[in-house]
Amino acid sequence: MDVILELKNDKEKLSMSYTKYLLIFFIFFLIYFDSKAAGNSFNDTLYKQISSFYHPKNGINIYVISKDKYFDIVTRIIVWQTKLTALFHSKKLKVILVTSTADAGKKIAALVTKHHYAINNLWFDSHGKYRKGYSSFMIGCDEYYYKNIADSDHLSGLKIIASFCNTNTIIGLGACYAAADFNFPVLRNGKYENMHGDSLLKGMADIFKGSTVYACKSWVMAKPWILGSKNALAGYPLDKQYKDTIFLPAWKSMGEWHRYSAINHQIEIINTIYLSNKGDILIQDEPYMVQKKAHRKMERNMRKLRPNLYTL
C-alpha cells in the first residue's frame, strides 16, 4: 500500500513539474512573438524620434524596479514581464531591482562602467500615493517629492545616477500623479494645496542636468506587455475606490504627460508615452483621449463618480 501511495505521489509531482515547465515555455513563446510584432509597429515612430534625439549605438536602456517590503502582485508581474522581455534584448535593455537610491546607483555604475555604455533611456518604475496630497516617486525605500528634491542632504544618491546621464538621456518617472500640478481636492490646514508635480519635474531636471524628464499628471498603468504595447501605460485603474469624486482632477488629466529639461526651462504638455520592447521611451503620435474608445470610457466613468469611496 505504501509503495502504491509513493508511486501516486511521484506521478503527481511529475505532473506538477511538467505543468510548471509547460507554463514557462508558453510565457516565453508569447513574449517572443509579441516583441517581434511590436518591434515592427514601433520602427517608424522610433526612427522619427532618433532624428531629433541622438542615441549612441552602444547606449542602453535601464528599467529600475523598486523591491517591495511586502508581496505586491502588480510589481511581481512587472518584474516577470520586463525580465523575460530583456532576455530577447539583452544588449539594449537592462532591468535592475533596487532597495534604495544608493543601491540603484551602485548597480547602474556597474553596468555603465563595465561596458562603457551610455544611458539612452532611464525608467523609474514606482507608485504614486494620492492620499499624501503631493506628487512623488520612489526609488526603493527613498521617496522624492517637491520638499526634498532640492535638499542636498537627500540627493547624493540621485547625483551619482545623474553622473552617468547626459543631454541625450530620457528619464521617465513611472509613478502616478508625478506631474500633477492641480490642487489636491481636500482641505489641508484650512486650504487647498497644490500637488507640486511641476516642482518635482524641475527638481529632477536640475539634478540630471541636460537630460529630459517625463512624468504623468494622472495614472500610469501597468497593462500586460508593459514593454511593447502602445497603450500599456495609459488608461485608468478598475478598483471602485477610484470612482470617488476626489479623483476628478485625475480623470480630467487622464493620458496627459509633461516633460521638462533644464536646458530649455519649459514644461511641455505631450501625448501619452509608451515603452518599446527595448525600453525606449517614445511619444504617441496623437493624444490618448482622441481615441474614441478611451474618451467614451472617461465620460462614462466621470458620470458615475461618487463621494466617500476612497479612504484618506
Phi, psi and omega per residue, in radians:
M1 nan -0.758 3.114
D2 -1.075 -0.661 -3.141
V3 -1.127 -0.728 -3.140
I4 -1.115 -0.731 3.119
L5 -1.124 -0.704 3.118
E6 -1.110 -0.743 3.112
L7 -1.092 -0.702 3.129
K8 -1.120 -0.749 3.119
N9 -1.111 -0.709 3.127
D10 -1.091 -0.719 3.133
K11 -1.125 -0.700 3.129
E12 -1.132 -0.699 3.120
K13 -1.125 -0.751 3.127
L14 -1.107 -0.701 3.141
S15 -1.114 -0.760 3.120
M16 -1.140 -0.716 3.132
S17 -1.108 -0.763 3.130
Y18 -1.081 -0.749 3.132
T19 -1.095 -0.721 -3.126
K20 -1.085 -0.831 -3.126
Y21 -1.188 -0.595 3.102
L22 -1.132 -0.695 3.120
L23 -1.129 -0.766 3.116
I24 -1.063 -0.783 3.122
F25 -1.063 -0.713 -3.129
F26 -1.117 -0.704 3.121
I27 -1.115 -0.784 3.110
F28 -1.048 -0.743 -3.128
F29 -1.051 -0.789 -3.140
L30 -1.121 -0.786 -3.094
I31 -1.130 -0.708 -3.111
Y32 -1.047 -0.885 -3.084
F33 -1.330 -0.530 3.059
D34 -1.130 -0.765 -3.124
S35 -1.201 -0.576 3.085
K36 -1.118 -0.822 -3.119
A37 -1.158 -0.748 -3.112
A38 -1.148 -0.654 -3.122
G39 -1.025 -0.703 -3.140
N40 -1.136 -0.729 -3.092
S41 -1.232 -0.381 -3.087
F42 -1.582 -0.266 -2.979
N43 -0.976 -0.842 -3.082
D44 -1.048 -0.872 -3.129
T45 -1.118 -0.705 -3.116
L46 -1.077 -0.784 -3.111
Y47 -1.178 -0.576 3.084
K48 -1.106 -0.710 -3.091
Q49 -1.318 -0.504 3.106
I50 -1.112 -0.527 -3.133
S51 -1.145 -0.478 -3.132
S52 -1.757 -0.357 3.091
F53 -2.211 2.097 -3.106
Y54 -1.356 2.198 3.107
H55 -2.020 1.957 3.114
P56 -1.013 2.585 -3.092
K57 -1.096 -0.560 -3.111
N58 -1.650 0.262 -3.127
G59 -1.338 2.706 3.130
I60 -2.193 2.844 3.026
N61 -1.964 2.296 -3.084
I62 -2.026 2.224 3.127
Y63 -1.911 1.965 -3.056
V64 -1.758 2.144 3.125
I65 -2.055 2.290 3.126
S66 -1.446 2.326 3.068
K67 -1.299 2.280 3.117
D68 -1.507 2.544 3.067
K69 -1.159 -0.610 -3.123
Y70 -2.062 2.776 -3.118
F71 -1.110 2.199 3.111
D72 -2.245 2.034 -3.018
I73 -1.107 -0.648 3.140
V74 -1.103 -0.808 3.124
T75 -1.097 -0.718 3.127
R76 -1.055 -0.745 -3.138
I77 -1.125 -0.721 3.117
I78 -1.092 -0.751 3.118
V79 -1.046 -0.852 -3.126
W80 -1.072 -0.792 -3.104
Q81 -1.100 -0.878 -3.064
T82 -1.173 -0.710 -3.132
K83 -1.191 -0.679 3.104
L84 -1.168 -0.740 3.105
T85 -1.115 -0.687 -3.132
A86 -1.091 -0.440 3.103
L87 -1.065 -0.534 -3.114
F88 -1.587 -0.153 -3.129
H89 -2.378 0.795 -3.001
S90 -1.122 -0.436 3.140
K91 -1.360 -0.389 -3.052
K92 -1.906 -0.677 -3.015
L93 -1.932 2.227 3.088
K94 -2.130 2.265 3.139
V95 -1.999 2.223 3.135
I96 -2.237 2.474 3.050
L97 -1.820 2.296 -3.024
V98 -2.287 2.689 3.103
T99 -1.790 -0.280 -3.109
S100 -2.847 3.038 3.079
T101 -1.141 -0.687 3.119
A102 -1.081 -0.713 3.100
D103 -1.115 -0.739 3.104
A104 -1.087 -0.736 3.128
G105 -1.052 -0.748 3.138
K106 -1.123 -0.762 -3.096
K107 -1.235 -0.666 3.092
I108 -1.189 -0.721 3.107
A109 -1.056 -0.725 3.127
A110 -1.101 -0.730 3.131
L111 -1.133 -0.821 -3.032
V112 -1.248 -0.809 -3.055
T113 -1.274 -0.567 -3.113
K114 -1.122 -0.718 -3.057
H115 -1.985 0.118 -3.130
H116 0.970 0.805 -3.131
Y117 -1.427 2.725 2.858
A118 -1.832 2.585 3.123
I119 -1.646 2.004 3.107
N120 -1.467 -0.864 -3.107
N121 -2.348 2.348 -3.129
L122 -2.253 2.007 -3.068
W123 -1.977 2.181 3.086
F124 -1.777 1.797 3.098
D125 -1.336 2.232 -3.020
S126 -2.728 3.098 3.050
H127 -2.049 2.458 2.998
G128 -1.880 2.370 -3.074
K129 -1.895 1.842 -3.032
Y130 -1.078 -0.662 -3.050
R131 -1.132 -0.289 3.112
K132 -1.257 -0.402 3.076
G133 1.449 0.208 3.079
Y134 -2.609 2.744 3.124
S135 -1.291 2.454 3.138
S136 -2.804 2.935 2.956
F137 -2.625 2.800 -3.070
M138 -2.058 2.538 2.892
I139 -2.167 1.766 -3.015
G140 1.122 -2.185 -3.120
C141 -1.567 -0.036 -3.063
D142 -1.650 2.211 3.114
E143 -1.804 2.422 3.093
Y144 -2.162 2.292 3.120
Y145 -2.652 -3.091 -2.936
Y146 -1.060 -0.483 -3.085
K147 -1.365 -0.577 -3.085
N148 -1.894 -0.036 -3.108
I149 -1.236 -0.273 3.083
A150 -1.927 0.143 -3.112
D151 -1.629 1.984 -3.058
S152 -1.053 -0.442 -3.137
D153 -1.183 -0.364 -3.092
H154 -1.832 -0.010 -2.911
L155 -1.899 0.015 -3.077
S156 -1.052 -0.695 3.136
G157 -1.175 -0.739 3.113
L158 -1.119 -0.656 -3.126
K159 -1.160 -0.558 3.072
I160 -1.124 -0.787 3.105
I161 -1.117 -0.728 -3.119
A162 -1.095 -0.490 -3.120
S163 -1.152 -0.304 3.130
F164 -1.718 0.054 3.131
C165 -1.868 2.896 -3.138
N166 -2.534 -2.952 -3.083
T167 -1.176 -0.274 3.129
N168 -1.637 -0.089 -3.094
T169 -1.381 2.355 3.052
I170 -1.905 2.239 -3.079
I171 -2.016 2.266 3.125
G172 -1.999 2.225 3.048
L173 -1.671 1.843 -3.033
G174 -1.525 0.635 3.139
A175 -1.901 2.450 3.059
C176 -1.045 2.464 3.030
Y177 1.173 0.238 -3.076
A178 -1.122 -0.417 3.116
A179 -1.924 0.257 -3.100
A180 -1.118 2.117 3.130
D181 -2.031 0.298 3.101
F182 -1.647 2.941 3.101
N183 -1.350 2.378 3.049
F184 -1.169 2.154 -2.963
P185 -1.350 0.625 3.071
V186 -2.375 2.366 -3.131
L187 -1.139 2.262 3.028
R188 -2.189 2.120 -3.095
N189 0.973 0.667 3.061
G190 1.386 0.168 3.141
K191 -2.619 2.854 3.070
Y192 -1.557 2.195 -3.096
E193 -1.867 2.538 3.140
N194 -1.246 2.626 3.107
M195 -1.321 -0.338 3.049
H196 1.072 0.603 3.061
G197 -1.150 -0.535 3.109
D198 -1.146 -0.641 3.115
S199 -1.189 -0.662 3.103
L200 -1.130 -0.747 -3.137
L201 -1.103 -0.806 -3.133
K202 -1.169 -0.675 3.126
G203 -1.099 -0.728 3.099
M204 -1.126 -0.732 -3.136
A205 -1.153 -0.568 3.103
D206 -1.190 -0.584 3.109
I207 -1.325 -0.807 3.118
F208 -1.605 1.204 -2.973
K209 -1.026 2.159 3.119
G210 1.659 -0.461 3.132
S211 -1.342 2.695 3.106
T212 -1.743 2.262 -3.075
V213 -1.901 2.300 3.133
Y214 -1.980 2.481 3.063
A215 -2.706 2.756 -3.074
C216 -1.802 2.519 3.137
K217 -1.428 -0.373 -3.078
S218 -2.162 -2.337 -3.084
W219 -1.476 2.514 2.976
V220 -1.960 1.943 -3.055
M221 -1.519 2.938 3.096
A222 -2.367 1.180 -3.122
K223 -1.294 2.892 3.109
P224 -0.925 2.455 -3.075
W225 1.029 1.063 -3.140
I226 -1.053 -0.477 3.019
L227 -1.785 1.894 3.081
G228 1.980 0.167 3.108
S229 -2.251 2.212 -2.975
K230 -1.116 -0.557 -3.107
N231 -1.873 0.304 -3.074
A232 -1.111 -0.524 -3.109
L233 -1.660 -0.125 -3.051
A234 -1.705 2.834 3.079
G235 1.997 -2.697 -3.040
Y236 -2.567 2.673 3.101
P237 -1.266 2.616 -3.046
L238 -1.574 -0.270 -3.102
D239 -0.993 2.526 -3.094
K240 -1.056 -0.560 -3.072
Q241 -1.078 -0.450 -3.126
Y242 -1.393 -0.002 3.032
K243 -1.601 0.204 3.096
D244 -1.313 2.538 3.140
T245 -1.070 -0.353 3.124
I246 -1.097 -0.371 -3.118
F247 -1.627 0.163 -3.122
L248 -0.929 -0.777 3.108
P249 -1.059 -0.610 3.120
A250 -1.209 -0.688 3.097
W251 -1.109 -0.742 -3.137
K252 -1.159 -0.442 -3.078
S253 -1.770 0.154 -3.027
M254 -0.982 2.262 3.112
G255 1.457 0.008 -3.110
E256 -1.598 2.190 3.117
W257 -2.046 2.651 3.076
H258 -2.126 2.642 3.011
R259 -2.377 2.651 -3.090
Y260 -2.614 2.482 3.062
S261 -2.336 2.463 3.134
A262 -1.212 -0.170 3.129
I263 -1.347 -0.829 -3.115
N264 -1.709 -0.165 3.057
H265 0.914 0.766 -3.125
Q266 -2.526 2.237 3.059
I267 -1.422 2.184 3.132
E268 -1.916 2.403 3.028
I269 -1.537 2.194 -3.077
I270 -2.217 2.930 3.084
N271 -1.209 2.904 3.103
T272 -0.967 2.420 3.119
I273 -1.679 2.919 3.070
Y274 -2.603 2.876 -3.120
L275 -1.932 2.253 3.072
S276 -1.269 2.996 -3.135
N277 -1.208 -0.103 3.060
K278 -1.854 0.065 3.093
G279 1.559 0.189 3.064
D280 -1.256 2.360 3.090
I281 -1.555 1.986 -3.045
L282 -2.147 2.825 -3.115
I283 -1.925 2.353 3.097
Q284 -1.130 2.663 -3.097
D285 -1.234 -0.425 -3.134
E286 -2.441 2.771 3.134
P287 -1.047 2.526 -3.133
Y288 -1.046 -0.671 -3.073
M289 -1.314 -0.117 3.031
V290 -1.241 -0.475 3.103
Q291 -1.116 2.196 -3.050
K292 -1.000 -0.741 -3.104
K293 -1.111 -0.755 -3.123
A294 -1.151 -0.756 -3.119
H295 -1.157 -0.694 3.136
R296 -1.117 -0.732 3.131
K297 -1.155 -0.692 3.139
M298 -1.092 -0.833 -3.129
E299 -1.096 -0.712 -3.136
R300 -1.116 -0.752 -3.128
N301 -1.244 -0.606 3.130
M302 -1.155 -0.531 3.093
R303 -1.232 -0.347 -3.092
K304 -1.704 0.051 -3.103
L305 -1.104 2.374 -3.124
R306 -2.362 2.679 3.092
P307 -1.387 2.877 3.009
N308 1.118 0.526 3.044
L309 -1.752 -0.335 -3.068
Y310 -1.976 2.270 -3.129
T311 -1.679 2.110 3.112
L312 -1.402 nan nan
